Amino acid sequence: MGVGVTALLAAWLASRQPGLRGWFVTWLGEAVIACLITSVAIAWKARRADISLFTAPGRRFALGLLPPFAAGRS
């Protein structure tokens, strides 16, 4: 829910930017905020369930995200 709220705020803010650069910077900032919110939520949930983030499913999840992040970086 938190990521959705920040996305709505970013959409509103991005629509008011005068140029493409401001729009891009707004969405890039939203991506960073969304990653932080999601990472904290995952860690909190794992801690509550007393599960390590470095189990096989956690590693598979991280490795599944690696190709899209690498492609986005190029």
Buried (B, 14 or more C-beta within 10 A) or exposed (E): EEBEEBBEEBEEBBEEBEEEEEBEBBBEBBEEBBEEBEEEEEEEEBEEEEEEBEEEEBEEEEEEEEEEEEEEEE
